[in-house]
Amino acid sequence: MAKLISIEPNAISRIYIENRQVLAETIQGEYHLGLRLYQVLEKLPSYFIKISQSEIVNLKEIERFNITPKRPR
């Protein structure tokens, strides 16, 4: 039986899907959540945003980001 632990949202850098598993990444390591990504997002504070179909990030952990201009068609 898997050991259950509690993770504080502030400790989570990102939540993502890899090999059809939803994982939470923290400084201490990665943890399998056992929920669908949309279910996790519903439980998180507002400082988490979904940036793609497979990833949620903690806005408090973002230091900078690059914007790529859209290419003309």
ChimeraX attribute file (.defattr): number of C-alpha atoms within 10 A of each C-alpha:
attribute: neighborCount
match mode: 1-to-1
recipient: residues
	/A:1	3
	/A:2	4
	/A:3	4
	/A:4	7
	/A:5	7
	/A:6	5
	/A:7	11
	/A:8	9
	/A:9	16
	/A:10	14
	/A:11	14
	/A:12	21
	/A:13	18
	/A:14	20
	/A:15	26
	/A:16	19
	/A:17	16
	/A:18	10
	/A:19	6
	/A:20	9
	/A:21	14
	/A:22	20
	/A:23	22
	/A:24	22
	/A:25	16
	/A:26	17
	/A:27	8
	/A:28	8
	/A:29	9
	/A:30	14
	/A:31	16
	/A:32	13
	/A:33	14
	/A:34	11
	/A:35	12
	/A:36	13
	/A:37	20
	/A:38	12
	/A:39	10
	/A:40	15
	/A:41	18
	/A:42	10
	/A:43	9
	/A:44	15
	/A:45	11
	/A:46	10
	/A:47	12
	/A:48	21
	/A:49	16
	/A:50	16
	/A:51	9
	/A:52	9
	/A:53	10
	/A:54	14
	/A:55	18
	/A:56	22
	/A:57	21
	/A:58	20
	/A:59	13
	/A:60	11
	/A:61	14
	/A:62	9
	/A:63	6
	/A:64	5
	/A:65	6
	/A:66	5
	/A:67	5
	/A:68	6
	/A:69	6
	/A:70	6
	/A:71	5
	/A:72	4
	/A:73	3
